[in-house]
Amino acid sequence: MLQSIRKYLIRHVKVDKSVKIAIIVLGLIGIWDTSYLTYSHFLLHPLACFSNEVVKVNSCQVVTDSIYSTVLGVPLALIGLGYYLTVTTLAALSFKEKYTYLLNLILPIASLSSLFSIRLIYLQVNVIGHLCYYCLLSALVSFILLGISFNLYQKIEADV
């Protein structure tokens, strides 16, 4: 088992430049999104969000102010920022031929992020009762990164 994981992780991947650029662009979107959420959290700045016209509630603020917006006191937005910085860095480093294997790390990271995003969407819909559009954007970017990384994994398996 460990040998197959090691074999997967150190295998160099031949990928179009456009795929690497797409990963970087998605990572930059995620960085922008989570940076704004982190900035809002630490400076107690209200989020610019669509509000419910009837109740005049800033649903993004309700979600980000909930008890579910931190883990052990660390804002989820900051954790997401670390995730997107990692993915963007891995994709940028993979432009050098000797570092193309770093793209293999995106699949397990994106899988964890997507699973966590599913949990957070569930909490928004069923527990908190409000949606944070910035949080949903982050989830969407995570799902797209998961799809791209899964396609890369299939490409590696086909090359074996």
C-alpha positions in Angstrom: 0.0 0.0 0.0 2.7 2.5 1.0 4.7 1.6 -2.1 1.8 2.3 -4.4 1.2 5.7 -2.6 4.9 6.5 -2.9 4.9 5.4 -6.6 1.9 7.7 -7.3 3.4 10.7 -5.4 6.8 10.7 -7.1 5.6 10.0 -10.6 6.3 12.9 -13.0 3.2 14.1 -14.9 3.2 15.3 -18.4 0.5 18.0 -18.4 -0.4 20.8 -20.8 0.6 24.2 -19.6 -3.0 25.3 -19.8 -4.0 22.8 -17.1 -1.3 24.2 -14.8 -2.4 27.8 -15.6 -6.1 26.8 -14.9 -5.0 25.4 -11.5 -3.1 28.6 -10.7 -6.1 30.8 -11.8 -8.5 28.8 -9.6 -6.0 29.0 -6.8 -5.8 32.8 -7.2 -9.6 33.0 -7.1 -9.6 31.0 -3.9 -6.8 33.2 -2.5 -8.8 36.4 -3.3 -12.0 34.9 -1.8 -10.5 33.6 1.4 -8.2 36.7 1.9 -11.4 38.8 1.9 -13.1 36.5 4.4 -9.9 36.5 6.6 -9.6 40.3 6.4 -13.2 40.7 7.4 -12.8 38.2 10.3 -9.8 39.9 11.9 -10.8 43.5 11.3 -14.4 42.9 12.2 -15.4 44.4 8.9 -18.9 43.5 7.7 -18.9 41.5 4.5 -20.4 43.0 1.3 -23.0 40.4 0.6 -26.5 40.1 -1.0 -29.0 40.5 1.7 -32.5 39.2 2.1 -34.7 42.0 1.0 -37.5 41.1 3.3 -35.6 40.6 6.5 -32.5 42.7 5.6 -30.1 40.0 6.9 -26.6 39.8 5.7 -26.5 36.1 5.3 -22.7 36.0 4.7 -22.2 37.8 8.0 -24.5 35.4 9.8 -22.5 32.4 8.5 -19.1 33.9 9.2 -20.1 35.0 12.7 -21.4 31.6 13.6 -19.7 29.1 15.9 -19.0 27.0 12.9 -16.7 29.6 11.3 -13.6 28.6 13.4 -11.7 25.5 14.4 -9.9 25.7 17.7 -10.1 29.5 17.4 -8.6 29.6 13.8 -10.9 31.0 11.2 -11.9 28.6 8.5 -11.1 31.4 6.0 -7.5 31.4 7.1 -7.3 27.6 6.8 -8.8 28.0 3.3 -6.2 30.7 2.4 -3.5 28.2 3.4 -5.1 25.6 1.2 -5.2 27.9 -1.9 -1.7 29.2 -1.3 -0.5 25.6 -1.2 -2.3 24.5 -4.4 -1.2 27.6 -6.3 2.4 27.1 -5.2 2.4 23.5 -6.2 1.0 24.4 -9.6 3.5 27.2 -10.1 6.5 25.0 -9.1 5.3 22.3 -11.5 6.3 24.5 -14.4 9.9 23.3 -13.7 10.3 19.9 -15.3 11.9 18.3 -12.1 8.9 19.4 -10.0 6.0 18.1 -12.1 5.4 15.4 -9.6 4.1 18.1 -7.1 0.8 18.1 -9.1 0.2 14.6 -7.6 -0.2 16.2 -4.2 -3.2 18.3 -5.3 -5.6 15.3 -5.4 -5.4 14.3 -1.7 -5.5 18.0 -0.7 -8.4 18.8 -2.9 -10.3 15.7 -1.8 -10.0 16.8 1.9 -11.0 20.3 1.0 -14.0 19.1 -1.0 -15.2 16.8 1.8 -14.9 19.7 4.2 -16.8 22.0 1.8 -19.6 19.5 1.7 -19.8 19.6 5.5 -19.8 23.4 5.5 -22.5 23.6 2.9 -24.6 21.2 5.0 -24.1 23.4 8.0 -25.1 26.5 6.1 -28.3 25.0 4.7 -29.5 22.8 7.6 -28.1 24.3 10.8 -27.3 28.0 10.3 -30.1 28.6 7.8 -28.2 31.1 5.7 -25.8 31.0 2.8 -22.5 32.7 2.5 -21.8 33.3 -1.2 -18.1 33.7 -0.6 -18.1 30.3 1.1 -20.0 28.8 -1.7 -17.5 30.2 -4.2 -14.7 28.6 -2.2 -16.5 25.3 -2.3 -17.1 25.6 -6.0 -13.4 26.3 -6.6 -12.5 23.3 -4.4 -14.8 21.0 -6.4 -13.3 22.2 -9.7 -9.8 21.6 -8.4 -10.8 18.1 -7.3 -12.1 17.4 -10.8 -8.9 18.6 -12.5 -6.7 16.7 -10.0 -8.8 13.5 -10.5 -8.3 13.8 -14.3 -4.5 14.2 -13.6 -4.7 11.0 -11.5 -6.5 9.1 -14.3 -3.8 10.3 -16.7 -1.1 8.9 -14.4 -2.9 5.6 -14.2 -3.3 5.4 -18.0 0.5 6.0 -18.4 1.4 3.1 -16.1 
